Amino acid sequence: MKKQWQSWKERLWKEEWGATAVEYGLLVAGIAIAIAAAVFLFGGRLRGVFQRLAGMF
């Protein structure tokens, strides 16, 4: 059992594509959180800006 665990652990560390996918996932999650925070914080102001722009036309 210990040998199987070590073999699995070594394969996990050698395979770099898994780490890359995790990094991209974290990056996407961070961007999504930033967008959600911006919409939450500035949503009311942006609504007013767009309403003024719509009133111009």
PLY file of the C-alpha trace (Angstrom):
ply
format ascii 1.0
element vertex 57
property float x
property float y
property float z
element edge 56
property int vertex1
property int vertex2
end_header
0.00 0.00 0.00
2.80 2.41 0.87
4.49 1.72 -2.46
1.27 2.44 -4.35
0.86 5.72 -2.49
4.42 6.76 -3.32
3.94 5.80 -6.97
0.72 7.83 -7.18
2.34 10.78 -5.43
5.33 10.72 -7.80
3.06 10.62 -10.85
1.03 13.52 -9.48
4.12 15.68 -9.03
5.51 14.78 -12.46
2.32 15.61 -14.35
2.40 19.37 -14.79
-0.82 19.70 -16.75
-2.87 19.15 -13.60
-1.22 22.04 -11.82
-1.72 24.23 -14.87
-5.43 23.47 -14.96
-5.71 24.32 -11.26
-3.87 27.58 -11.80
-6.17 28.56 -14.66
-9.18 27.63 -12.55
-7.99 29.87 -9.72
-7.33 32.68 -12.17
-10.82 32.41 -13.64
-12.35 32.26 -10.16
-10.43 35.38 -9.13
-11.58 37.27 -12.21
-15.19 36.19 -11.62
-15.03 37.39 -8.01
-13.56 40.72 -9.12
-16.31 41.20 -11.70
-19.02 40.30 -9.19
-17.56 42.71 -6.63
-17.36 45.52 -9.19
-20.96 45.00 -10.27
-22.10 44.89 -6.65
-20.17 48.03 -5.69
-20.74 50.14 -8.79
-24.01 48.69 -10.09
-26.17 51.59 -8.97
-23.87 54.20 -10.44
-23.60 52.35 -13.73
-27.36 52.05 -13.92
-27.68 55.82 -13.62
-25.02 56.41 -16.27
-26.76 54.09 -18.72
-30.14 55.66 -18.00
-28.73 59.12 -18.74
-27.17 57.83 -21.94
-30.46 56.23 -22.96
-32.26 59.52 -22.30
-29.95 61.30 -24.74
-31.20 59.24 -27.67
0 1
1 2
2 3
3 4
4 5
5 6
6 7
7 8
8 9
9 10
10 11
11 12
12 13
13 14
14 15
15 16
16 17
17 18
18 19
19 20
20 21
21 22
22 23
23 24
24 25
25 26
26 27
27 28
28 29
29 30
30 31
31 32
32 33
33 34
34 35
35 36
36 37
37 38
38 39
39 40
40 41
41 42
42 43
43 44
44 45
45 46
46 47
47 48
48 49
49 50
50 51
51 52
52 53
53 54
54 55
55 56
